[in-house]
Amino acid sequence: MKKLIKRLKLEKTVTTNKDADRYDRESEGRNHAYICGKGVAKKWINNASYQDIKDVLHHRNVNREPNRFRSMRNIYFKSIDKVCPEEAQKFQWTYNDSFMAGWQEGVNIIWESIKGEVEK
């Protein structure tokens, strides 16, 4: 009986370690996608029209913004695909949510830094 318990504990430890390694790899992938999304934002914003940028910007109304961004996500992704096809294809099927969150955050940060110059 002790041998059985010892074997089961060993199997559980191995399984737990495999799950932890998988979680770490997935976390790194999501972080990489987020960072790439922020980098693509700079390329995208240089090629986007003023109206495109205004459509993407974070609205102050928290209830409206997530729903609007979610419904426009496909359109935004297609416009990113035109400017940066390699990055868009890389994250089209995996870590898309992290990539798009990083991209939106990057656009917001860049806009805040250049807003004064553009609106003069």
Stockholm file with secondary structure:
# STOCKHOLM 1.0

chainA/1-120         MKKLIKRLKLEKTVTTNKDADRYDRESEGRNHAYICGKGVAKKWINNASYQDIKDVLHHRNVNREPNRFRSMRNIYFKSIDKVCPEEAQKFQWTYNDSFMAGWQEGVNIIWESIKGEVEK
#=GR chainA/1-120 SS CHHHHHHHHHHHHHHHHHHHHHHHHHHHHHHHHHHHHHHHHHHHHHHSCHHHHHHHSCCSCTTHHHHHHHHHHHHHHHHHHHHCHHHHHHTSSSSHHHHHHHHHHHHHHHHHHHHHHHCC
#=GC SS_cons         CHHHHHHHHHHHHHHHHHHHHHHHHHHHHHHHHHHHHHHHHHHHHHHSCHHHHHHHSCCSCTTHHHHHHHHHHHHHHHHHHHHCHHHHHHTSSSSHHHHHHHHHHHHHHHHHHHHHHHCC
//
